[in-house]
Amino acid sequence: MQGAATDATNFLVNGFEGKGVFGRAQVVDVPNVGGGYRKRSEVVLMATRDQFTIIPEPKQKLVRTDISPTITYLIDVVDVNDPLHVTFILVKNGQ
């Protein structure tokens, strides 16, 4: 992959294998439907845009495949504002 970071990690989304850089997990407060807040763990993944023919969308699953056992994330947010990169906010195991 052209321009891949040296610490790039393998992932799989929609049958497509890609590489990107995973950030550290962060615990954030998200609003509950019935009021109040709950904590959840979010991870940022940055990948080069030129890998994708179609940009993945929220609610799709993304699997980190470089570790065993693999980790499945739910794509929560996709930021396509950068012309060179796509940034994903991921939620572990769809939590």
RAPE-V726148 format. One record per residue. N is the residue number from 1. SS is DSSP state (alpha for helix, beta for strand, coil for the rest). Layout:
# RAPE-V726148
N_SS, N_SS
This chain:
# RAPE-V726148
1_coil, 2_coil, 3_coil, 4_coil, 5_coil, 6_coil, 7_coil, 8_coil, 9_beta, 10_beta, 11_beta, 12_beta, 13_beta, 14_coil, 15_coil, 16_beta, 17_beta, 18_beta, 19_beta, 20_beta, 21_beta, 22_beta, 23_coil, 24_coil, 25_coil, 26_beta, 27_beta, 28_beta, 29_beta, 30_beta, 31_beta, 32_coil, 33_coil, 34_coil, 35_coil, 36_coil, 37_beta, 38_beta, 39_beta, 40_beta, 41_beta, 42_beta, 43_beta, 44_beta, 45_beta, 46_beta, 47_beta, 48_beta, 49_alpha, 50_alpha, 51_alpha, 52_coil, 53_coil, 54_coil, 55_coil, 56_coil, 57_coil, 58_coil, 59_coil, 60_coil, 61_beta, 62_beta, 63_beta, 64_beta, 65_coil, 66_coil, 67_coil, 68_coil, 69_coil, 70_coil, 71_beta, 72_beta, 73_beta, 74_beta, 75_beta, 76_beta, 77_beta, 78_beta, 79_beta, 80_coil, 81_coil, 82_coil, 83_coil, 84_coil, 85_beta, 86_beta, 87_beta, 88_beta, 89_beta, 90_beta, 91_beta, 92_beta, 93_coil, 94_coil, 95_coil
